[in-house]
Amino acid sequence: IIDAPLYSKNTDTIVVRCIWNDDLDSGRFISKRTAIGLMLDHEIPHWHRSEVAETWERMSGYLLGHPHGARSSLFVSQETGMAMKKVWTVLSESGVFGPFLENTMRKQS
């Protein structure tokens, strides 16, 4: 149990355990290099089968891990999350995954 005040008196503490064999950055997060590399490793192989691009907002939970905020998670710092968002946005806007899902839905209606 964490002996520290939390943001709400009704909050229960939990223990999150992550088995990770690579180095962590100084803040004990997954490094920017590793996080972006893993994101590319997992997503780029699917580009040729992809039909639509997804926005960062739709993909951030998958890419950052859960729970997460807009740019960070328990595993990824804000700096790394912002870098991941930039890379994801450039890839998506390049059209490599296809048109954005929202644009595809507008054309169908």
C-alpha positions, 0 to 999 in steps of 0.5 A, spaced: 500 500 500 502 506 498 503 511 504 501 517 500 495 522 499 491 521 493 487 525 489 481 522 492 479 520 499 475 514 496 481 512 491 484 505 492 491 504 491 493 498 486 500 495 484 502 495 477 507 490 475 510 490 468 516 485 466 520 489 462 527 487 460 530 493 456 533 499 460 528 505 462 530 512 462 532 516 468 524 517 470 523 510 470 519 510 463 520 506 457 525 511 453 523 515 447 527 511 442 524 504 444 517 506 445 517 509 438 521 503 435 516 499 438 510 503 435 513 502 428 515 495 429 508 494 431 504 498 426 508 499 419 508 491 417 500 493 417 501 499 412 499 494 406 493 491 408 490 498 412 484 501 409 483 507 413 488 511 418 486 512 425 487 519 429 492 519 435 486 520 439 483 513 437 490 510 437 493 513 443 490 508 448 493 502 444 500 506 443 501 508 450 498 503 454 492 503 459 491 507 463 493 513 460 492 521 459 493 525 452 500 524 452 503 519 457 501 513 461 504 509 467 510 507 462 511 513 457 513 520 459 510 526 456 516 527 452 516 520 449 508 521 448 509 527 445 514 524 440 510 518 439 504 523 437 508 527 432 511 520 429 504 517 428 501 524 426 506 524 420 505 517 418 497 518 418 497 524 414 502 521 409 496 517 407 500 510 408 495 507 412 489 510 407 484 516 408 482 517 415 476 513 418 472 520 419 473 522 412 471 515 409 465 515 413 463 522 411 464 520 403 459 514 404 453 519 407 
